[in-house]
């Protein structure tokens, strides 16, 4: 390291965000007197939403800290489970529809739209105080966004586990509509009988209905698969 450089140690959990040719533990940056530590980290490709403690010369600093020549900085991932001031509510981008349905199955408040652009997503996340979930690093770097999180994994099961481990939201299975995120209310068979096929009326007696869209639910042919998702999720959070 020369006299004007600063060494930055990147925790292993964050190196996936670095360019392939720079995925190493130690990187060098040159302080310019104006750029903050947060700016340097983002310039490496790491969204600040994924960053936890920043340590310089043994003391914690904020992203606004300005590096000085000779500093040694350590960049750690966000703590898990991540503490929020209130029970987490989520907004998922267009590529995470299956994850949204699984979160709703578990009773987790998960808003989702398949036709919303980035500015609209940021606006809704801010207005409704939802954590914006995405695999788009550029979206997470938008200055206006109050809080977001990168979703790890390509399979819905892996994505779900990542979210449950990061935020540890309380699970309330079978309380939300998987179609629209509305809350389910218990209804009598008589109330929904006109909406049911004859086989359903004959074989099932317990029903729920979404208070928002009116969708009717019962434990049918797919309930074993859905119950397995719930059992697995509970094991991850126990």
N, C-alpha and C positions, 0 to 999 in steps of 0.2 A: 504493500500500500504506500502510495506517495504521500507527501505532507499535506496535500489539499483534498485527499479523498476521505470518504467515510465508509466504514464497513457496515453492512446490514445483513443480519442473520435472519433467514426466512424459515419459519417452522415447517416441518415436513408436510403438515396438513394443508399448507397454503401453496406449496410449490407447483401443484397441478395448474395453477392460474398463470404461471410464468411461461414465456415462450419456450418451446422445446429445447432450444439451444442454450437456455439460461437456467434450466432447472437444477440449481445447485444450492447448497446451504448458505454460502456466503456470496454476497454481491457487493460491488463497489459503486458508489455514486459520488458525484462531485457537487458539493453544496454551491449554490449560486447566489446565496444571500437573500433570495426572495421565495423560493419554493419551500413548502412545508414538508414535513415528514409524510403526512397523508398524501400529498401530491406525488412524492417520489414513489410511494407504495402503489398508488393507482397507476402511475406511469409504467410500472412493472407488469401491470395487468391484473392486480389483486383488488377486487372491490372492497371498499372499507366496511361494507356490511358484514364481511367475513373475518374481519380483524378484531381481535380482542386487545389484550395488554400490549402496549408499546413501551419498551424499556430502553433507556439510553443511559449508559454509564451507571447501571444499577438502580435507576429511579424511573418510576412511571411517568410518561409524558402523554400529551394529547396529540391528535393528528395535526394540530396547528404548530407544533414545535418545529423550529427551524434548525436543521442540522448545521453543525460547525465542523470544520476540518479536524480530523482525528477522532470524532465521535464513533462509538460502536453501538449500533442499534439492534434490538431484537424485536422481531415482529411475530406475535403469537396469534393463534386462531381465537375466535370468539369462544367463551366458556360454554360448556354444555352441562345441564340444560341452560339455555339462555333465559335470563330473568327479564320479564316485562312488567310494567306497572299494572297491567290488568290481564285477564284471561285472553290468550291470543286468538285473534280472528284473522282469517287469511283471504287473500285475493290471488288467484292463480292466472298465469298468462295463457295464451291460446294453445300452447303445446302440452299443457298438463291437465287435460280433461279427465283422464282416467284417475289420476291422483285426486282430483277434486271430488269425484264420485266416491272414492274410498274414504276420504276424510269425512264426507257427509254421512256415509254409512256408520261411521264411528261417532256421529253426533257432534262433529267439529264444524264450526261456522266457516264455510269455505265458499266464497263467491267466485264465480267463473263465467266468462263470456267467450264465445268462439269468434267474435268479430270486433274486438276492441283494440284500438291502436295504443302505442306506448304512452302518449300524453294523457289519453283517457284513463289508462290503467293507473298512472301516477296520481291523477286527480281523484279517482275513487279511493285509492289506498289512503291518501291523505285525508279526504273528507270523512271517511268511515273508520279511520284509525286501524286499517288492516295491514298486516305484513304482506308485502308483495312477494310472491314466490315465482321464481323464474330460473331458467338456465341461460338467460341472456345477460352477459356481464355488462354490456353497454347500458341496459336498462337499470341495472343496480347502481350504475355510476351517475345517474341523473341527480343533479344537485337538489331538485325540488322534492325528491322522494324522502319521506320521513323515516321509513324503515323497510328493508327488504331482506331477502335471504336467497342464496343460491341453493338449488335443489340438486343433490348429488344422486347419481345413478341413472341408468337408461331404462330399467324395468320399473313398472309401478310399485312392485313390492319393495324394491330397494329405495325408491324415492320416499315411500311411506315410512319406512324404518328411519331414514335420515331425518325426516321432519319430526317424528315422534321423539327421537333421541335429542334433537336440538331444542325443541320447545316444550316437551312433556305436557301437552294439553290434556285436560281431563277428558276421558272417554265416556260417552253416553250413547251407546249403540242403539240403532233403530229409533232415533228421535228426530231425524231430519230427512227431508225429501232428497233423494239422490239426484233428482232431475233439476230442482230449482233452488235447493238449500232452505226451503221453508221448514217450519217446525211441524212435526206430525202430532195429531191429536187422535186419541182413541175414539172410535165410532162403533155403533152397533151394526150388526149385520143387516138389520132392517133398513138403516139409513142409506146404505150403499148398494143394496140388493139390485136395484135397477141397472147399475153399472157393471154387474158381474156376469161372466159367462156361466152357463148352467153347471159345468163341472166345478168351477170355483165355488159357487154357492153350495154345492153338495158336499165338498170336501173340507172347507175351511169355515171357521166361525169367528176368529179374532181378526179385526181389521184396524188399520189406521188410515188417516186421510191428511193430506197436506193442507194446512190452513191457508197457503198462498195460492197454489195452482190447482188444488182439488184432486191431485193424483191419489189413488187408493192403493194401499199396500197390505200384503198378507204374506205369511211364511209359505212360499210355494216351492216350485221345483228347483229354484236356484238357492234356496236358503242354506243348504249344507255348505256350498262354496262360500257364501257370504259369512256364515258362522265361522268358517275356518279363517277367513281374513280377520275377523274380530278376535278369535282366540289367539292368533299369532300376534296381533297388535297388543293385546293385553300382556302377553309374555314379554314383549319388548319393553313395555313400560313398567313392569313389576319390579 
